[in-house]
Every structure is written in structure tokens, then in C-alpha cells.
Amino acid sequence: MDIQEYFLKLNSESQVVFTRSTSEKEKLGTLHHLSSCIYEFSGCVLDPQERGILETVSAQLESATFNLALGLYRPAFSSLRLALEMGLAAVYFSANRMELNEWLDGRVDIRWARLVDEENGVLSNRFAQAFFGEMSDEVKDYRSRATSVYRRLSEYVHGNSETWLSGVKLSYKDDLFETYCSYYKSVSEVILFVAICRYAKSFDQAALESLQFVPEEFSHISKIRNLFGQS
């Protein structure tokens, strides 16, 4: 088989997966809605650099799901982990401007341990108290969610042996599709929660009114509902 024939075969297999994946319209619609929520939220962030990173996070989530639709499951999970890292980093850098500029210049890397540090990270009591004190009771739970989903996504990045059990041939895999959807929802919720903690108290009334999906997505947290004018 020559190289052109080889890649045509891969493309044909991938298109079969794509057709099957896109039949899950409701599930894919939910994922797209969540990435759109992050994009819409970013539009209310005044700083252009911070807003730009959050916009990139939304695009990264869409890229991850496109990989999923094509049956490229390992790249999908890897891209999802990157979106989680960048989402938390955007908020971390907003409070650490020198590190933001160093990262933009390529002089420092995003360090996951620093992002979720229990004392000083974006899911610490200190961070919540600084920007949205009422969220102090919630950050521990979201830090646990963040570290849990990051660890599971890392299994696909680092190539843990169990992540190869389904084989390497391009084919639709319902279990991986469902797992991805579950992880995606956790990732997007953590990113939105951190962004709310950092920015929501600084938004004017017009911005709060434009983000009414926030109290809907976080209806289980009364203090978020109250801030957005819902009881």
C-alpha cells in the first residue's frame, strides 16, 4: 500500500466514526454549549490578554471535541487536559501579572501543581477570599474535582497501559465517547467556577444580566444565583 492509499484508508475509517459520532446530537450539543459559555464569559473580561486566553480555552475545547468526533480519542483527551490547564492558568495569571508576561514571552511554563496549590492556587481559600469570599466553602470540592479529572486525563497523555486496551484501529468506541463527555463536563464546570470566583464580583449589572447561563449552570450554589439576581 503506497502512502496516499494508506492515508485515504485512514480518512475513510475516520469518516465512518465521524458519521456515528455526530449522530449523538444532544450530547455534542451539550458540549458545544459548555464551550460557548466559556467564550461568552470571556467577553465580559476587560483585560485583553486574560480574555484572549479564555477565548483560546473555548477554542481548545472545540478542538478536543472535533478529535473525539473523528475517533482520535487519545488526542481528544490530551486536548481536554490542555484546556483545563489553560483555563485555570488564565485565572492564575490574572492575579500574577509578572508570571503572565513571562509565560507570554516563553520564559516560564504552566505548572499544574502551582495552579491547584491548596494554599495559594486558584482553588484555595485565600484566592476565593480575595475575589469572591462567599465561595470559600466551595473551593475544596472543586479543587478535588479538578485534580481528579486532571489525573484521569493524564493517563491518556502519559500512555498508561490500560488506555491502549481498546486498540489503535480507528473505530467508534461508545465507552470512550461517554467517558469523554463526562470528563468534559467536569473540566468546563471547573473552569467556569474558577472564572466566576475571580471575575464575577467585578462585573457591572449589564455584564451580569448578559451571563444568565451562569446561575442556570450553577443552580446548586445559592450565592452565585444571588449575585446574578436569582433567588
C-alpha positions in Angstrom: 0.0 0.0 0.0 1.5 3.4 -1.0 1.4 6.3 1.3 -1.5 8.1 -0.4 -3.6 4.9 -0.3 -2.7 4.4 3.3 -3.9 7.9 4.3 -7.1 7.6 2.2 -7.9 4.4 4.1 -7.4 6.2 7.4 -9.6 9.0 6.3 -12.3 6.6 5.2 -12.3 4.9 8.6 -12.3 8.2 10.4 -15.3 9.4 8.4 -17.3 6.3 9.4 -16.5 7.2 13.0 -17.5 10.8 12.3 -20.9 9.9 11.0 -21.6 7.7 14.0 -20.3 10.3 16.5 -22.3 13.2 15.0 -25.5 11.1 15.4 -25.1 11.9 19.1 -26.6 15.3 18.5 -27.8 16.0 22.0 -24.6 15.1 23.7 -22.4 17.0 21.3 -24.8 20.0 21.6 -24.3 20.0 25.4 -20.5 20.0 24.9 -20.7 22.9 22.4 -23.0 24.8 24.8 -20.4 24.5 27.6 -17.5 25.7 25.4 -19.8 28.6 24.3 -20.4 29.5 27.9 -16.7 30.0 28.5 -16.4 32.1 25.3 -19.4 34.3 26.3 -17.9 34.7 29.8 -14.6 35.8 28.4 -16.3 38.6 26.5 -17.0 40.3 29.9 -13.4 40.1 31.0 -11.9 43.6 30.5 -8.2 42.7 30.2 -7.4 41.7 26.6 -4.7 39.2 27.5 -6.8 37.4 30.0 -9.8 37.5 27.7 -7.7 36.1 24.9 -6.5 33.1 26.9 -10.1 32.2 27.9 -11.1 32.5 24.2 -8.3 30.1 23.4 -9.6 27.7 26.1 -13.0 27.7 24.4 -11.4 27.0 21.0 -9.3 24.2 22.6 -12.4 22.6 23.9 -14.0 22.7 20.5 -10.8 21.2 19.0 -10.8 18.4 21.6 -14.4 17.5 20.6 -13.6 17.5 16.9 -10.9 15.0 17.6 -13.5 12.9 19.5 -15.9 13.1 16.5 -13.1 11.7 14.2 -12.3 8.8 16.5 -9.0 10.3 17.6 -9.7 9.6 21.3 -6.2 9.9 22.7 -5.7 13.4 21.2 -9.2 14.3 22.3 -8.4 13.5 26.0 -5.0 15.2 25.7 -6.5 18.4 24.3 -9.1 18.3 27.0 -6.4 18.3 29.6 -4.7 21.2 28.0 -7.9 23.2 28.1 -8.2 22.6 31.8 -4.6 23.7 32.4 -5.1 26.9 30.3 -8.4 27.7 31.8 -7.0 27.7 35.3 -3.8 29.4 34.2 -5.8 32.3 32.7 -7.3 33.0 36.1 -4.0 32.4 37.9 -2.1 34.8 35.6 -4.8 37.4 36.2 -3.6 37.6 39.8 0.1 37.1 38.9 0.8 39.5 36.1 4.6 39.1 36.1 4.2 35.4 35.5 1.7 36.1 32.8 4.2 38.2 30.9 7.0 35.6 31.4 4.6 32.9 30.1 3.7 35.0 27.0 7.4 35.5 26.4 8.0 31.8 26.6 10.2 32.1 29.7 8.0 30.0 32.1 5.7 27.1 31.7 2.3 26.5 33.1 2.8 24.4 36.3 -0.3 22.4 37.3 0.9 22.0 41.0 1.0 25.8 41.3 -2.4 26.2 39.8 -4.1 23.9 42.3 -1.9 24.6 45.3 -4.0 24.2 48.4 -2.7 27.4 50.0 -2.1 29.8 47.0 -3.7 28.3 43.9 -6.9 29.4 42.2 -8.9 26.9 44.1 -7.6 27.9 47.6 -9.5 29.7 50.4 -7.0 32.5 50.0 -7.9 33.1 46.4 -11.6 32.9 47.0 -11.4 35.3 49.9 -9.6 37.8 47.7 -12.2 37.9 44.9 -15.4 36.2 46.0 -15.3 35.4 49.7 -18.6 33.6 49.7 -17.1 30.8 47.6 -14.7 29.8 50.3 -16.9 26.9 51.3 -17.0 25.6 47.7 -13.3 25.7 46.6 -12.3 22.5 48.3 -14.8 20.4 46.4 -13.9 22.0 43.1 -10.2 21.5 43.8 -10.9 17.8 44.4 -12.8 17.7 41.1 -10.0 19.4 39.2 -7.3 17.2 40.5 -9.3 14.1 39.9 -10.2 14.8 36.3 -6.7 16.0 35.6 -5.2 12.8 36.9 -7.6 10.7 34.7 -6.9 12.8 31.6 -3.2 12.4 32.3 -3.5 8.7 31.8 -4.1 9.3 28.1 -1.3 11.9 27.9 1.3 9.6 29.5 0.1 6.5 27.7 -0.8 4.3 30.7 -1.1 0.7 29.5 -4.9 0.4 30.3 -5.6 3.3 27.9 -4.5 1.1 24.9 -6.8 -1.8 25.7 -9.3 -0.7 23.1 -6.8 -0.9 20.3 -5.4 1.6 17.9 -7.6 1.0 14.8 -9.9 3.9 14.0 -13.4 2.9 15.1 -16.2 4.3 17.1 -15.9 3.4 20.8 -19.0 4.1 22.8 -17.3 3.8 26.2 -14.6 6.3 25.3 -17.2 8.7 23.9 -19.2 8.6 27.1 -16.1 8.9 29.3 -15.0 11.9 27.3 -18.4 13.6 27.7 -18.2 13.0 31.5 -14.7 14.4 31.8 -15.6 17.4 29.5 -18.4 18.4 31.8 -16.1 18.3 34.8 -13.4 20.3 33.0 -15.8 23.0 31.8 -17.5 23.3 35.1 -14.2 23.7 37.0 -13.0 26.4 34.5 -16.3 28.3 34.8 -16.3 28.1 38.6 -12.8 29.4 38.9 -13.6 32.2 36.4 -16.7 33.1 38.4 -14.7 33.3 41.6 -12.1 35.6 40.0 -14.3 37.9 37.9 -18.0 37.9 38.8 -17.8 40.4 41.7 -16.1 42.9 39.3 -18.8 42.7 36.6 -21.3 45.5 36.3 -25.0 44.9 36.1 -25.1 44.7 32.4 -22.5 42.0 32.3 -24.3 40.0 35.0 -27.5 40.2 33.0 -25.8 39.0 29.9 -24.5 35.9 31.6 -27.7 34.4 32.8 -26.5 30.9 31.9 -24.2 31.1 34.9 -26.9 30.8 37.6 -28.5 28.1 35.5 -25.3 26.1 35.3 -24.6 26.7 39.0 -28.1 26.5 40.3 -26.8 24.3 43.2 -24.8 27.3 44.6 -27.2 29.8 46.1 -24.5 32.6 46.4 -23.9 32.5 42.7 -27.6 32.6 42.0 -28.0 35.6 44.3 -25.1 37.5 42.7 -26.8 37.1 39.3 -30.1 38.3 40.6 -31.8 34.9 41.0 -33.2 33.6 44.3 
